């Protein structure tokens, strides 16, 4: 069974939710308008202040369960 999730926009609610699913083995694909945000998250860093979210992000980005692209 394909466990893929697609998200549009990476804000304060979607960002932790998407990475939660990525850490449970789902492949999460997202799009965001801000190039800086896309680059930051794809490096395993976060553009917001949220305790321990950086740990969740890094653990999803490393195994490749996360893909974020910029919208035009």
N, C-alpha and C positions, 0 to 999 in steps of 0.2 A: 504494500500500500504506500502510495506517495504521500509523504507528510510535508507539503509545502504550504507556506503562508505568504501572502502578498500584502504589503502595507503601503499606504500613500501618505507621505508626510511623516516627519520624525519629530514629534513634540514631546512635551512632558509626560503625556499619558502613553503614547504609542511606543516611545523609545524603550522604557523598561518592560512593557508588555511584549514587544517583539523579541527582545533579548531573553526574556523568560522562555518563550517558545523555542528559540534557537538553542537554548541550553538543555531542552528536553529532547533534542534530537531532530526537531523540525528544521527544514531548510527555509529560511526567511529571506524574502526578496523585497526590497523597498525602494521607493523613489522619494527624493526630496529636492526642493528648488535651489537651496543654497549650496554652492560648490564647496565652500569652506566646511560646512557641516558634514557633507558627504565624505570629504577627505579625512576629516578628524575622526569620524566614527569608523571608517574603513581601516584606519591605523590602530584601532582598538582603544581610542581615547573618547572622552565624552565632552560635549560642548556645554553641559549644564552642571550645576552643583547638586549632587544627589549622593548621599552617603552609600558607599559600597557598590554603586552602579557600575563603576569602572571595572570592578572584579567580574561582574556579570558580562559586561561587554567584551573584555579580553578573553574570557573563557569561551565565548561564542565565535569570535572572529578567528581565533587560532585554528580550530579544526575545519573552518570553511563553511559553517552553517549559516553564515550571514553574507548577504550581497546587497549593497546600497549603490544606487546610481542617481545621477542628477537628471532632473526633468528639464525640458527646454521651455 
